[in-house]
Amino acid sequence: MLVGLIGDERDVHIYTLMRRLVEKGCEVDIINLPKAKILFTEKEVLVNEERVEKYDAFYIRQIPYFLPAKFFEKMSRREWENLYNEYIELLGENNERMGLYTSVIKVIEDIALLINPFSTLFMQFLKPFQFYLLRKNGLPVPPYVATYVDSINVKKFGVCKPLGSYARAEKANDEKVRMILKERPLILQEYVAGKVCRASLLEDEFIGAVEIIHEGFDSRVIDARYERISLDDESIEILFKCVSALKMRYTEIDFIISDEKIFILDCNPSPGFMILEEGAHLPISDKIADYIIRKVRK
């Protein structure tokens, strides 16, 4: 069995999953797309001189689609002018890479098991659409609005968060929110008090859940602690419905437990699972490897 891991060979998630698969008797090829030799013709698609049909499964950790973060930082006009030519050049290159990478990924999804399917890969950058799908399927997402309309009543909401990943959620301060809305859209969401938790699960297996113990407003802090918790059957069923609604095969779900009810905050299609594997001893990489083998052999 040959499994392609799409990401950087220096990424601990890629390295760890490779080790688990090799331990279980699989061959593994790490495909770092910016460095990979890709040849897409009318007869075949080659990645590093291998026909993609040779692979039984693929796991996607990283797709380097996006421009470097430095182009989105605040800067003076002079700094921007100095970067502008580089920006224009990279923008064109980025569009071309997107076309090739997307075409390759759509082909491998057509011929092999892919974690996660292409339609889910950008859910962490498409939170309004993610929330829409969850609510459409009757799942408990706190009331929210995604907008750049500055007349919105900020006081109705307690949380201000980005539409994509990486940036942290903050308390919704009226003055700050209106400053942000002049530059970009954001999500305002009702604040739900309770335990901040995260669960790891495959489409057919619940791996485990933790409470995130932390200081401050956002749980993504360096000194956060992770304590394993048990969930009742109803809560686990809600989490599985999230996976089904978003058509994922593997995810980590952030949620809040409030008065014994759960409220979904985010479902990540490419989570950094080593945080929970090392911080709470959840056997995530082992379970993903087992899942790949199980599904391919069906």
Secondary structure, DSSP 4 states (H G I P E B T S, - for coil): -EEEEES-TT-HHHHHHHHHHHHTT-EEEEE-TTTS-EEE-SS-EEETTEEGGG-SEEEES----SPPGGGGS---HHHHHHHHHHHHHHHHHHHHHHHHHHHHHHHHHHHSEEES-GGGTTGGG-HHHHHHHHHHTT--PPPEEEE--TTS-GGG-SEEE-SSSSSPPEE--HHHHHHHHTT--EEEE----SEEEEEEEETTEEEEEEEEE-SSSSS--TT-EEEEE---HHHHHHHHHHHHHHT-SEEEEEEEEETTEEEEEEEESS--THHHHHHS---HHHHHHHHHHHHHT-
